[in-house]
Amino acid sequence: PGSGYHVEGNIPYGPFTMQRLDVMYPNGAGPTGNVTLPGVIMFHGGGWTDNKPAALKASMSSFFSRFLKHGFLVCNVEYRLADGTANGATAPAADEDALAAAKWFWTYMDYYHVDRSKYVVTGASAGGQLALMVGMATNVPDLGPTNPGDFSIAAIVNGYGPSNVTDLLARKVSWAEQWLPASTPNRAALAIEVSPITYVRKNVPPLITVQGLDDTTVPTAESQALYDALVAAGADTALHFVAGAGHGFSTPASAWPDAESAMFTFLVQHGIGK
């Protein structure tokens, strides 16, 4: 993130090789600092399957650089992928890891001088699904420590993440089928359990979804359906489509400024960040 920031890299949050995270904060903050900051935990994309460097936690630089700029301490998480390697695992491992990492960050918030009332979760693409699960899931699926019993999320920023895994499987999306193979026991039930839309209710944390209007990787219809269901439930939610953008905000040049404005306007309206 640059010379103005400190990085604690590859901290274990569990026993598996891929259960590692980075903590980033401005110089003068963190364990030895004298300032308390809001905290954000974030999850990269890659369809829960891609183990190439461009899809691992380093790929979240466009997210963590902006959250750092807006005054956050960042927890950037790696997790198990359905990549066919000895360190990989299929669903629901990624969700289990996301929940475990969220609990880890909550446990260490006093150490890092993070404001517990301003705990934000975000993610990109498949990481958006993980962020939604951290912020929305109940204890019902028994996927690990979950909100609100073991930690409390103040807001969710979903960066173009899928919200309905059943829908992805029905569309025969290859990366979803790799994450949740046809041989998985109780596959249909598990798809429901790892679909954030399953957990729609009035009292979910304030939630904004930001997605490229021309996204053909994650169906925009899923984001619209999630938003509509949350509105119907009376939840505090927003949906922002970025004109001209596809899957992510790398193009056009106006995409990231538009997405950033939507994300942080929403958070500031809820008293979080700057």
Residue, then its C-alpha position, 0 to 999 in steps of 0.5 A: p500500500g505504500s510507505g505511509y502504511h505498515v503491513e503484517g503479512n500472512i498471519p495464520y488464523g487457522p491450521f490450514t496452509m491457506q488460512r492466512l491474512d494480512v493486516m494493514y494500517p497507517n503509520g501511527a496506527g495499529p498495536t503501538g499507535n495512538v489512534t482508533l480506526p474503523g476496521v474492514i475485513m475483505f475477501h478476494g475473488g476468483g470464483w472460489t477456485d482460482n489460485k493464480p496470483a492475480a486472483l489471490k489476496a494481493s489482487m485486492s489492492s484496488f479495494f484495500s488502497r481505497f479503504l486505507k485512504h478512507g481511514f480504515l485498518v484493513c484485514n485482507v484474507e486468503y482462504r481455501l480454494a477448490d483448486g484441486t491442490a492438496n491445500g484446496a477444498t470445495a464448498p463450504a470451506a471458503d465460507e467456513d474460512a471467511l467466518a473464522a477470519a472474521k472471528w479472528f479479526w474481532t478477537y484482535m480488535d482491541y490489540y489493533h485499536v479498531d472500533r468494534s462498532k465500525y466493523v465493515v466486511t467487503g469482497a470482490s466477486a466470489g469474495g463478495q459472496l463471502a462478505l455477504m455470508v459473514g454479514m448475513a448468515t445465521n447459525v442455521p447452516d453451522l458453517g462456523p462462528t457467525n454474526p451476531g453471536d461471535f462478532s458484530i458487523a456494522a456494514i456490508v459492501n458487496g463488490y459484485g458478488p453472487s448471492n444465489v449459488t443455486d442460480l449459478l448452478a442452474r446456469k451451469v456456471s463452471w466455477a460454481e460447479q467446480w466449487l460445489p461439484a455434482s458429487t457433493p452430498n446434499r448438494a442442493a441443500l448446501a447450495i441454499e446454505v451458502s447462498p446469502i439470499t437465504y438469510v434475507r431479513k430486516n435486521v441484517p447490517p446496512l448493505i450496499t451492492v456495487q456492480g458493473l451494469d455490464d457484468t456478464t460473469v456474475p448475473t446482475a439479476e442476482s444483485q437486483a433480486l437480493y436488493d429487492a428481497l432486502v427492501a421487501a424485508g425492510a432492511d437498510t440496503a442500497l444497490h448501485f450499478v456502475a455504468g459501462a463497467g463489466h466484472g470489476f471496475s478497471t474500465p472505463a476510467s470513470a468506473w472506480p471513482d463512481a464505485e468508490s463514491a457509492m461505497f464510501t458515501f453509503l458508509v459515511q452516511h452510516g457513521i463509518g469512515k470518511 
